[in-house]
Amino acid sequence: MSGHENQARPLRVGLISLGCAKNLVDAEIMLGTLLRDGYEITNDLAASDAVIVNTCSFIDDAQEESVDAILESAHIRDALRPNQALIVSGCLPQRFRDDLPKALPEVDAFIGIDQVTAVARIVRQAVARRTAWLQKAEDARAPVLTVSRRPVFIPDCGTPRFRLTPRHLAYVKIAEGCNHACSFCIIPRMRGSHRSRPQHDIVEEARRLLAEGAKELNLISQDSTYYGLDLQPKADVRTMTDPKRFGDAIRALPERAATICSLLRALNDLPGDFWIRLLYTHPAHWTDELIETIARCRKVARYVDIPLQHIHPVILEQMRRRTPPEHITGLLRRIRADIPGIVLRTTFIVGFPGETDAHFNTLLEFIRTRRFERMGVFAYSQEKGTVAGRMPKQVPESIRQRRRDQAMAVQKQIAREHASSQLGRRVRVLIEGTLDEARLDAVREMPWNNSLARVGGRAKASWMRGVCAVGRTEADAPEIDGCVYVPGQLPPGAFVSVRILDHADYDLLGEPVYE
């Protein structure tokens, strides 16, 4: 890039974002900050003056994906645009702050979580560093390293943000960090201690998002049910994995204290037709008030995301998830009884250190009897820097994967039976968009149940010719759960009444009902 070219136009920046929705919000903040400060955002990475790779580092697979993306970006840079600056942000530099500059000499700058709103300055420094490096200047040997050791940043409604989600869908980060000490998890070390946003600030952001056309607000944090506890003066914000202790802390709060319940009620009171989806809840932090709040707030999706991780008491103790199995089963029973139409989603970890066949079989039986409508299973990942990573009796990788496959096979049958129970029902669907030809062909080849002729009175060969829309019910979180396919042209962001005519393993097929 010549000096004349640099003066003629703003710097162009491309961004690759990996990982969870919380990481996506950080990417949106970086893009919003760059746009505010006069930078140009482009999807053409080969034409960018700088490329940011926003990384995940939760487990080994995520780290490998992040490193692969960094190395691929460096390869493209070297082949097509040698003067392009390469910047790495997110959890990977946060976790490996001291090691990455040596491990990845291809990178010109590293950004931590606290520095997302300083991205414009860091991009300029990275571009200057790259130019000096190409010129073999003495001061260009070290990359720019701007990573706090323990993050404290939390966005507010005034933080610049350029959304990467469709207009009808938004993620709202209600808190950052985590106070838990789960033995398998590195998140507190990467993201810092739990810190909640003020309730009025979240409500104001939600108000703006709704004005922009959002129809679904997904509330995200590391532990959404812990929201607000740290906002009280002299509050005990240490880890609380004991349900009784947490309940006592909630009851001791002042009457008008911000909690997840007060936040849900405030968001539910906002005008408009939209869904509120509560993600990332902890079983130790559910209260009767929360169950009652969800039951009464009609805009809150009848969808509970409650990662349980395991159910055997020995493994829960080793995981430092000290929520007794009897509390978990009682909680699930109360949720199902008191929130009509609720759908439960959970995740489990199998192959944890010391997990025996007996421990795993207890989990399998729990899955069979509790019949979660939505469920994911992870094979344990031995993470450096975690307590579990140093534990004896590490389970061989082959056994971890076999147990994961066994658990998911049980869940697949449960999911198919749940999908079958939806046949003939009318459900409300939020339309996401229209399928392109490649995806439409893939959908046609899915293992449909062939119920269409029986329920809809038409031959299967006639369905899904031409245009087909795709959407979700309130029982399906974006990018996680299944879809509803609806033949025909339907506007994205619209709520449509759909009669379910067929199902595959996890997805549904229906037709619009105009009555």
GUMIRO-576024 format. One line per field, with one value per residue (C-alpha): y, z, x; chain. Coordinates in nm, 2 decimals. Example, Ala and Ser with C-alpha at 12.3 -4.5 7.8 and 13.67 -1.06 7.14 Angstrom:
v: [-0.45	-0.11]
w: [0.78	0.71]
u: [1.23	1.37]
chain: [A	A]
***
This chain:
v: [0.00	0.33	0.65	0.80	0.51	0.53	0.90	0.84	0.60	0.47	0.14	-0.17	-0.43	-0.79	-1.00	-1.38	-1.46	-1.80	-1.96	-1.88	-1.60	-1.42	-1.40	-1.29	-0.98	-0.89	-0.91	-0.69	-0.43	-0.43	-0.37	-0.10	0.08	0.06	0.20	0.48	0.57	0.59	0.25	0.05	-0.31	-0.56	-0.93	-0.95	-1.06	-1.05	-0.68	-0.59	-0.38	-0.58	-0.90	-0.98	-1.34	-1.34	-1.67	-1.93	-2.13	-2.32	-2.67	-2.83	-2.85	-2.48	-2.39	-2.60	-2.43	-2.09	-2.17	-2.31	-1.99	-1.78	-1.98	-1.99	-1.61	-1.57	-1.80	-1.60	-1.28	-1.40	-1.51	-1.22	-0.91	-0.93	-0.58	-0.69	-0.68	-1.00	-0.94	-1.21	-1.12	-1.31	-1.60	-1.75	-1.45	-1.40	-1.76	-1.78	-1.42	-1.49	-1.78	-1.67	-1.41	-1.68	-1.95	-1.74	-1.50	-1.45	-1.23	-0.85	-0.78	-0.95	-0.81	-0.91	-0.89	-0.56	-0.40	-0.46	-0.09	0.01	-0.19	0.11	0.22	-0.14	-0.19	0.12	0.00	-0.35	-0.20	0.02	-0.29	-0.49	-0.22	-0.18	-0.56	-0.57	-0.30	-0.49	-0.21	-0.29	-0.18	-0.43	-0.75	-0.77	-0.78	-0.55	-0.72	-0.55	-0.81	-0.76	-1.04	-1.05	-0.89	-0.64	-0.50	-0.51	-0.33	-0.09	0.03	0.32	0.08	0.09	-0.23	-0.35	-0.65	-0.96	-1.14	-1.10	-0.79	-1.00	-1.17	-1.02	-1.14	-0.93	-0.98	-0.92	-1.01	-1.12	-1.35	-1.63	-1.69	-2.07	-2.31	-2.60	-2.83	-2.88	-2.52	-2.24	-1.96	-1.77	-1.75	-1.62	-1.40	-1.29	-1.27	-1.23	-0.88	-0.78	-0.48	-0.25	-0.35	-0.01	-0.03	-0.37	-0.26	0.04	-0.17	-0.40	-0.11	0.01	-0.34	-0.38	-0.04	-0.17	-0.47	-0.74	-1.01	-1.23	-1.12	-1.39	-1.31	-1.44	-1.46	-1.73	-1.78	-1.58	-1.70	-1.53	-1.20	-0.90	-1.05	-0.86	-0.52	-0.50	-0.32	-0.56	-0.86	-1.20	-1.27	-1.57	-1.89	-2.04	-2.39	-2.48	-2.41	-2.34	-2.08	-1.91	-1.90	-1.74	-1.48	-1.40	-1.37	-1.13	-0.88	-0.55	-0.54	-0.35	-0.53	-0.64	-1.01	-1.22	-1.22	-0.84	-0.82	-1.07	-0.88	-0.54	-0.68	-0.85	-0.51	-0.35	-0.30	-0.51	-0.87	-1.05	-1.35	-1.33	-1.64	-1.71	-1.90	-2.04	-2.10	-2.29	-2.55	-2.42	-2.08	-2.15	-2.03	-2.07	-1.70	-1.76	-2.05	-1.83	-1.53	-1.74	-1.89	-1.54	-1.35	-1.46	-1.30	-1.52	-1.83	-2.16	-2.29	-2.36	-2.39	-2.56	-2.73	-3.01	-3.17	-3.50	-3.66	-3.91	-3.76	-3.88	-3.71	-3.39	-3.37	-3.42	-3.16	-2.92	-2.90	-2.94	-2.94	-3.27	-3.51	-3.50	-3.12	-3.14	-3.40	-3.20	-2.88	-3.04	-3.17	-2.83	-2.66	-2.90	-2.89	-2.51	-2.38	-2.52	-2.61	-2.59	-2.74	-2.84	-2.82	-2.95	-3.06	-3.34	-3.42	-3.79	-3.95	-3.72	-3.84	-4.13	-4.19	-4.56	-4.76	-4.75	-4.37	-4.35	-4.59	-4.38	-4.09	-4.29	-4.39	-4.03	-3.93	-4.20	-4.12	-3.74	-3.71	-3.38	-3.23	-3.08	-3.22	-3.21	-3.43	-3.34	-3.59	-3.46	-3.25	-3.25	-2.88	-2.76	-2.52	-2.69	-2.90	-3.18	-3.18	-3.28	-3.55	-3.92	-4.18	-3.99	-4.18	-4.29	-4.09	-4.39	-4.45	-4.08	-4.08	-4.41	-4.29	-3.97	-4.16	-4.39	-4.10	-3.92	-4.23	-4.25	-3.88	-3.91	-4.15	-3.92	-3.63	-3.82	-3.92	-3.56	-3.44	-3.70	-3.56	-3.23	-3.37	-3.20	-2.92	-2.55	-2.37	-2.02	-1.99	-1.70	-1.70	-1.68	-1.66	-1.86	-2.17	-2.15	-2.44	-2.63	-2.63	-2.71	-3.02	-3.12	-3.07	-3.29	-3.57	-3.56	-3.87	-3.75	-3.96	-3.97	-3.85	-3.58	-3.78	-3.91	-3.57	-3.32	-3.53	-3.48	-3.70	-3.64	-3.61	-3.27	-3.09	-2.85	-2.77	-2.43	-2.18	-2.29	-2.08	-2.18	-2.07	-2.17	-2.22	-2.07	-2.42	-2.38	-2.15	-2.01	-2.20	-2.48	-2.65	-2.77	-2.58	-2.57	-2.58	-2.42	-2.44	-2.10	-1.75	-1.59	-1.27	-1.30	-1.17	-1.25	-1.47	-1.73	-1.99	-2.33	-2.67	-2.94	-3.21	-3.41	-3.45	-3.57	-3.65	-3.29	-3.08	-3.02	-2.95	-2.76	-2.54	-2.19	-2.16	-1.84	-1.84]
w: [0.00	-0.11	0.09	-0.18	-0.17	0.21	0.19	-0.08	0.12	0.47	0.58	0.49	0.75	0.72	1.01	1.08	1.39	1.55	1.86	2.06	2.05	2.33	2.10	1.82	2.02	2.08	1.70	1.64	1.89	1.71	1.37	1.52	1.67	1.34	1.14	1.39	1.36	0.98	0.88	0.59	0.65	0.37	0.32	0.06	0.28	0.00	-0.05	0.32	0.47	0.79	0.88	1.23	1.34	1.65	1.82	2.05	2.30	2.51	2.41	2.20	1.89	1.91	1.95	1.65	1.44	1.55	1.48	1.14	1.05	1.16	0.95	0.65	0.67	0.68	0.38	0.18	0.29	0.19	-0.15	-0.24	-0.03	0.17	0.33	0.50	0.88	1.06	1.40	1.64	1.90	2.15	2.38	2.23	2.30	2.64	2.74	2.59	2.63	2.69	2.45	2.12	2.00	1.99	1.86	1.58	1.44	1.14	1.35	1.37	1.68	1.95	2.11	2.45	2.56	2.73	2.42	2.17	2.18	2.12	1.80	1.57	1.73	1.73	1.36	1.28	1.49	1.33	0.98	1.07	1.22	0.90	0.68	0.90	0.90	0.52	0.52	0.77	1.02	1.35	1.55	1.37	1.53	1.81	1.74	1.91	2.23	2.40	2.64	3.00	3.23	3.38	3.18	3.33	3.02	2.99	2.71	2.75	2.53	2.40	2.29	1.91	1.75	1.39	1.40	1.21	1.27	1.05	1.13	1.31	1.55	1.81	2.10	2.41	2.65	2.99	3.18	3.12	3.31	3.55	3.92	3.91	3.95	3.74	3.72	3.34	3.24	3.16	3.11	3.44	3.36	3.01	3.07	3.43	3.72	3.67	3.61	3.52	3.32	3.49	3.41	3.27	3.03	2.90	2.86	2.67	2.43	2.39	2.31	2.03	1.89	1.87	1.70	1.44	1.37	1.61	1.67	1.90	2.18	2.30	2.64	2.68	2.94	3.11	3.38	3.31	3.63	3.83	3.67	3.91	4.22	4.18	4.14	4.50	4.74	4.97	4.79	4.83	4.47	4.53	4.35	4.46	4.34	4.64	4.56	4.92	4.96	4.63	4.73	5.07	4.88	4.65	4.94	5.12	4.83	4.86	4.71	4.40	4.33	3.97	3.92	3.62	3.71	3.73	3.39	3.22	3.35	3.23	2.89	2.87	2.93	2.63	2.35	2.04	1.92	1.99	2.17	2.47	2.49	2.81	2.74	2.97	3.30	3.59	3.78	4.12	4.04	3.95	4.20	4.22	4.13	3.80	3.71	3.79	3.60	3.28	3.32	3.35	3.08	2.75	2.54	2.72	2.50	2.65	2.62	2.90	2.83	3.14	3.09	3.35	3.25	3.43	3.68	3.88	4.22	4.20	3.86	3.96	4.27	4.06	3.82	4.11	4.00	4.36	4.27	4.40	4.16	4.37	4.33	3.96	3.92	4.14	3.95	3.61	3.75	3.88	3.55	3.35	3.59	3.62	3.27	3.02	2.69	2.81	2.60	2.79	2.64	2.82	2.75	2.90	2.92	2.89	2.94	3.23	3.44	3.65	3.48	3.49	3.28	3.59	3.60	3.23	3.24	3.52	3.28	3.00	3.21	3.32	2.95	2.87	3.16	3.15	2.77	2.70	2.38	2.29	2.40	2.31	2.43	2.44	2.47	2.76	2.64	2.86	2.89	3.01	3.30	3.44	3.76	3.56	3.32	3.60	3.74	3.73	3.56	3.23	3.01	2.67	2.37	2.20	2.50	2.53	2.17	2.19	2.50	2.32	2.02	2.25	2.43	2.11	1.97	2.26	2.22	1.85	1.91	2.18	1.94	1.66	1.89	2.01	1.65	1.56	1.84	1.66	1.35	1.28	1.53	1.45	1.57	1.54	1.33	1.29	0.93	0.88	0.50	0.18	0.10	-0.19	-0.44	-0.28	0.06	-0.08	-0.25	0.08	0.26	0.01	0.08	0.46	0.63	0.63	0.81	0.52	0.73	0.48	0.29	0.60	0.77	0.48	0.23	-0.04	-0.20	-0.08	-0.43	-0.46	-0.17	-0.17	-0.54	-0.61	-0.33	0.03	0.34	0.66	1.02	1.39	1.66	2.01	2.10	1.87	1.95	1.65	1.53	1.79	1.74	1.45	1.18	1.03	0.65	0.48	0.10	-0.05	-0.04	0.31	0.43	0.67	1.02	0.99	1.24	1.05	1.17	1.04	1.04	1.09	0.82	0.84	1.04	1.01	1.30	1.44	1.18	1.08	0.76	0.75	0.55	0.63	0.78	0.69	0.91]
u: [0.00	0.16	0.14	-0.07	-0.32	-0.33	-0.43	-0.69	-0.91	-0.96	-0.80	-1.00	-1.05	-1.18	-1.29	-1.33	-1.52	-1.51	-1.68	-1.99	-2.24	-2.06	-1.76	-1.97	-2.09	-1.72	-1.66	-1.97	-1.82	-1.49	-1.66	-1.88	-1.58	-1.39	-1.68	-1.72	-1.36	-1.37	-1.25	-1.40	-1.53	-1.50	-1.58	-1.30	-1.02	-0.77	-0.84	-0.81	-0.53	-0.58	-0.75	-0.88	-0.93	-1.15	-1.07	-1.22	-1.01	-1.27	-1.15	-0.88	-1.10	-1.18	-0.81	-0.72	-0.99	-0.86	-0.50	-0.60	-0.79	-0.48	-0.24	-0.47	-0.51	-0.13	-0.10	-0.35	-0.18	0.16	0.04	-0.19	-0.12	0.21	0.16	-0.16	-0.16	-0.28	-0.44	-0.56	-0.83	-1.05	-1.00	-0.68	-0.46	-0.64	-0.56	-0.20	-0.09	0.27	0.31	0.14	0.39	0.65	0.42	0.27	0.53	0.30	0.08	0.13	-0.09	-0.28	-0.59	-0.74	-1.11	-1.06	-0.92	-1.21	-1.30	-0.94	-0.93	-0.89	-0.57	-0.43	-0.51	-0.31	-0.02	-0.04	-0.04	0.26	0.44	0.37	0.51	0.82	0.87	0.86	1.12	1.32	1.32	1.48	1.18	0.95	1.06	0.79	0.42	0.18	0.06	-0.24	-0.39	-0.49	-0.41	-0.76	-1.04	-1.28	-1.45	-1.83	-2.02	-2.30	-2.58	-2.35	-2.08	-2.05	-2.18	-2.23	-2.45	-2.35	-2.68	-2.99	-3.21	-3.47	-3.22	-3.00	-2.78	-2.78	-2.48	-2.62	-2.30	-1.95	-1.71	-1.78	-1.73	-1.76	-1.46	-1.58	-1.27	-1.30	-1.34	-1.09	-1.35	-1.29	-0.92	-0.99	-1.30	-1.25	-1.49	-1.87	-1.98	-2.33	-2.46	-2.70	-3.06	-3.17	-2.88	-2.98	-3.34	-3.23	-3.03	-3.32	-3.55	-3.31	-3.28	-3.66	-3.68	-3.43	-3.66	-3.54	-3.80	-3.59	-3.36	-3.12	-2.99	-2.63	-2.36	-2.15	-2.42	-2.74	-2.91	-2.64	-2.72	-2.74	-2.60	-2.27	-2.45	-2.54	-2.30	-2.12	-2.28	-2.12	-2.03	-1.81	-1.90	-2.23	-2.29	-2.50	-2.87	-2.96	-2.68	-2.78	-3.14	-3.05	-2.85	-3.13	-3.38	-3.15	-3.14	-3.33	-3.68	-3.58	-3.25	-3.18	-3.20	-3.27	-3.63	-3.66	-3.47	-3.71	-4.01	-3.87	-3.80	-4.14	-4.30	-4.14	-4.40	-4.39	-4.43	-4.10	-3.94	-3.70	-3.47	-3.28	-2.96	-2.68	-2.86	-2.71	-2.91	-2.80	-2.94	-3.29	-3.55	-3.93	-3.95	-3.77	-4.00	-4.30	-4.16	-4.11	-4.46	-4.62	-4.41	-4.55	-4.28	-4.02	-3.97	-4.09	-3.74	-3.49	-3.12	-2.97	-2.64	-2.62	-2.29	-2.36	-2.59	-2.39	-2.29	-1.93	-1.87	-2.06	-1.83	-1.52	-1.65	-1.70	-2.06	-2.20	-2.56	-2.70	-2.88	-3.20	-3.20	-3.16	-3.44	-3.67	-3.60	-3.67	-4.00	-4.10	-4.01	-4.22	-4.51	-4.52	-4.43	-4.69	-4.54	-4.18	-3.90	-3.58	-3.23	-2.92	-2.56	-2.35	-1.98	-1.89	-1.55	-1.46	-1.16	-1.26	-1.59	-1.66	-1.91	-2.14	-2.12	-2.19	-2.48	-2.64	-2.62	-2.77	-3.07	-3.12	-3.13	-3.38	-3.61	-3.60	-3.64	-3.49	-3.64	-3.30	-2.96	-2.60	-2.31	-1.94	-1.66	-1.44	-1.15	-0.84	-0.75	-0.41	-0.45	-0.76	-0.80	-0.95	-0.66	-0.43	-0.66	-0.56	-0.77	-0.80	-1.04	-0.90	-1.01	-1.17	-1.39	-1.49	-1.60	-1.78	-1.98	-2.06	-2.20	-2.40	-2.56	-2.64	-2.80	-3.03	-3.11	-3.17	-3.45	-3.60	-3.58	-3.75	-4.03	-4.07	-4.08	-4.34	-4.56	-4.57	-4.74	-5.07	-5.00	-5.00	-4.69	-4.56	-4.25	-4.01	-3.90	-3.52	-3.49	-3.52	-3.31	-3.07	-3.07	-2.78	-2.94	-3.28	-3.14	-2.98	-3.31	-3.50	-3.25	-3.30	-3.46	-3.81	-4.07	-4.31	-4.60	-4.69	-4.94	-5.11	-5.14	-5.15	-5.34	-5.07	-4.81	-4.45	-4.33	-4.51	-4.36	-4.07	-4.07	-3.94	-3.90	-3.88	-3.85	-3.68	-3.76	-3.76	-4.01	-3.96	-3.84	-3.54	-3.24	-3.05	-2.75	-2.81	-3.14	-3.36	-3.54	-3.89	-3.90	-4.20	-4.25	-4.32	-4.20	-4.22	-4.06	-3.76	-3.84	-4.21	-4.40	-4.61	-4.86	-4.75	-4.92	-4.66	-4.69	-4.36	-4.05	-3.69	-3.46	-3.44	-3.63	-3.99	-4.18	-4.50	-4.73	-4.86	-5.20	-5.39	-5.70]
chain: [A	A	A	A	A	A	A	A	A	A	A	A	A	A	A	A	A	A	A	A	A	A	A	A	A	A	A	A	A	A	A	A	A	A	A	A	A	A	A	A	A	A	A	A	A	A	A	A	A	A	A	A	A	A	A	A	A	A	A	A	A	A	A	A	A	A	A	A	A	A	A	A	A	A	A	A	A	A	A	A	A	A	A	A	A	A	A	A	A	A	A	A	A	A	A	A	A	A	A	A	A	A	A	A	A	A	A	A	A	A	A	A	A	A	A	A	A	A	A	A	A	A	A	A	A	A	A	A	A	A	A	A	A	A	A	A	A	A	A	A	A	A	A	A	A	A	A	A	A	A	A	A	A	A	A	A	A	A	A	A	A	A	A	A	A	A	A	A	A	A	A	A	A	A	A	A	A	A	A	A	A	A	A	A	A	A	A	A	A	A	A	A	A	A	A	A	A	A	A	A	A	A	A	A	A	A	A	A	A	A	A	A	A	A	A	A	A	A	A	A	A	A	A	A	A	A	A	A	A	A	A	A	A	A	A	A	A	A	A	A	A	A	A	A	A	A	A	A	A	A	A	A	A	A	A	A	A	A	A	A	A	A	A	A	A	A	A	A	A	A	A	A	A	A	A	A	A	A	A	A	A	A	A	A	A	A	A	A	A	A	A	A	A	A	A	A	A	A	A	A	A	A	A	A	A	A	A	A	A	A	A	A	A	A	A	A	A	A	A	A	A	A	A	A	A	A	A	A	A	A	A	A	A	A	A	A	A	A	A	A	A	A	A	A	A	A	A	A	A	A	A	A	A	A	A	A	A	A	A	A	A	A	A	A	A	A	A	A	A	A	A	A	A	A	A	A	A	A	A	A	A	A	A	A	A	A	A	A	A	A	A	A	A	A	A	A	A	A	A	A	A	A	A	A	A	A	A	A	A	A	A	A	A	A	A	A	A	A	A	A	A	A	A	A	A	A	A	A	A	A	A	A	A	A	A	A	A	A	A	A	A	A	A	A	A	A	A	A	A	A	A	A	A	A	A	A	A	A	A	A	A	A	A	A	A	A	A	A	A	A	A	A	A	A	A	A	A	A	A	A	A	A	A	A	A	A	A	A	A	A	A	A	A	A	A	A	A	A	A	A	A	A	A	A	A	A	A	A	A	A	A	A	A	A	A]
***
